[in-house]
């Protein structure tokens, strides 16, 4: 599955007042400190067959964005490709983290829970 990182900003053209189009981005975007870095990764389709993407933005540099993308790709690779159910479970977990804007779990914990058959999308309480 393909993933990417990209550099964006929300600047507007000072003459027209409209945002810069993707074809001719903001001229200040060449400066790595201007704008923000974002991540986009294709996930396994949901149970209805709809396409899903993990998106996260707000990284201050390309290295942080690349690290996040690598973590998502490693999590997706931790499921056996021959088991679409496990691939979907991991994709569900990643989408939940994106929705809640929470940090992605580490790969070892996810692999352990996946192999044990535990839910990846429910949170365990201290009492449990």
C-alpha positions as CSV (number, residue, x, y, z in Angstrom):
1,X,0.0,0.0,0.0
2,X,1.3,3.4,-0.9
3,X,1.9,6.2,1.5
4,X,3.3,9.6,1.3
5,X,4.5,12.7,3.1
6,X,4.0,16.2,1.8
7,X,4.7,19.8,2.7
8,X,1.7,22.2,2.8
9,X,0.7,25.6,4.0
10,X,-2.5,27.6,4.1
11,X,-1.2,30.9,2.6
12,X,-3.2,33.0,0.2
13,X,-2.1,34.9,-2.8
14,X,-1.7,38.5,-1.7
15,X,-3.1,39.9,-5.0
16,X,-6.1,37.7,-5.4
17,X,-6.8,36.6,-1.8
18,X,-7.4,33.0,-2.8
19,X,-5.3,30.0,-1.5
20,X,-2.4,28.9,-3.7
21,X,-3.4,25.9,-5.9
22,X,-1.5,22.6,-5.7
23,X,-0.1,23.2,-9.2
24,X,1.7,26.4,-8.1
25,X,2.2,26.3,-4.4
26,X,3.2,29.1,-2.0
27,X,6.6,30.5,-3.0
28,X,7.6,30.5,0.7
29,X,7.1,26.7,0.9
30,X,10.7,26.1,-0.3
31,X,11.7,27.1,3.2
32,X,11.5,24.0,5.3
33,X,10.4,26.0,8.4
34,X,7.3,27.4,6.5
35,X,4.1,25.4,6.6
36,X,3.7,21.9,8.0
37,X,4.4,18.3,7.0
38,X,1.6,15.8,6.5
39,X,1.2,12.0,6.2
40,X,-1.2,10.0,4.1
41,X,-1.4,6.2,4.0
42,X,-3.9,3.9,2.2
43,X,-5.5,1.4,4.5
44,X,-7.5,-1.8,4.0
45,X,-11.1,-1.0,2.9
46,X,-13.8,-1.2,5.6
47,X,-16.4,-4.0,5.7
48,X,-18.6,-2.1,3.2
49,X,-15.7,-2.0,0.7
50,X,-15.2,1.8,1.1
51,X,-11.7,3.1,0.7
52,X,-9.9,4.5,3.8
53,X,-6.9,6.7,4.3
54,X,-4.9,7.5,7.4
55,X,-4.1,11.2,7.4
56,X,-2.2,13.2,10.0
57,X,-0.8,16.7,9.7
58,X,1.1,19.2,11.9
59,X,4.6,17.8,11.7
60,X,7.3,20.4,11.9
61,X,9.8,18.5,9.8
62,X,10.0,15.8,7.2
63,X,11.8,13.4,9.5
64,X,8.9,13.3,12.1
65,X,6.4,12.8,9.3
66,X,8.5,10.0,7.8
67,X,8.7,8.3,11.2
68,X,4.9,8.4,11.6
69,X,4.4,7.0,8.1
70,X,6.9,4.2,8.8
71,X,5.1,3.3,12.0
72,X,1.8,3.1,10.1
73,X,3.3,0.9,7.4
74,X,5.0,-1.3,10.0
75,X,1.7,-1.7,11.9
76,X,0.0,-2.7,8.6
77,X,2.8,-5.2,7.8
78,X,2.4,-6.8,11.2
79,X,-0.7,-8.6,10.0
80,X,-0.5,-11.6,7.8
81,X,-1.3,-10.6,4.3
82,X,-3.2,-13.8,3.8
83,X,-5.6,-12.9,6.7
84,X,-7.8,-10.0,5.5
85,X,-9.6,-10.0,8.9
86,X,-6.3,-9.1,10.8
87,X,-5.5,-6.5,8.1
88,X,-8.9,-4.9,8.6
89,X,-8.6,-5.0,12.4
90,X,-5.3,-3.1,12.3
91,X,-6.7,-0.6,9.8
92,X,-9.7,-0.1,12.2
93,X,-7.3,0.5,15.1
94,X,-5.3,3.1,13.0
95,X,-8.5,4.8,12.0
96,X,-9.7,5.0,15.6
97,X,-6.3,6.6,16.6
98,X,-6.8,9.1,13.8
99,X,-10.3,9.9,14.9
100,X,-9.4,10.3,18.5
101,X,-6.2,12.1,17.6
102,X,-4.2,9.8,19.8
103,X,-0.8,8.4,19.4
104,X,-0.4,5.2,17.4
105,X,0.4,2.1,19.6
106,X,3.8,0.5,19.4
107,X,4.2,-2.5,17.0
108,X,5.2,-5.1,19.6
109,X,2.1,-4.5,21.7
110,X,-0.2,-4.5,18.6
111,X,1.4,-7.8,17.3
112,X,1.0,-9.4,20.7
113,X,-2.7,-8.4,21.0
114,X,-3.4,-9.4,17.4
115,X,-1.9,-12.9,17.9
116,X,-3.7,-13.4,21.2
117,X,-7.0,-12.5,19.5
118,X,-7.7,-9.5,21.7
119,X,-9.6,-6.4,20.4
120,X,-7.4,-3.6,19.0
121,X,-10.1,-1.0,19.2
122,X,-11.3,-1.2,22.7
123,X,-9.4,0.4,25.6
124,X,-8.6,-1.7,28.6
125,X,-9.3,0.0,31.9
126,X,-7.2,-0.2,35.1
127,X,-9.8,-2.3,36.7
128,X,-9.8,-4.9,33.9
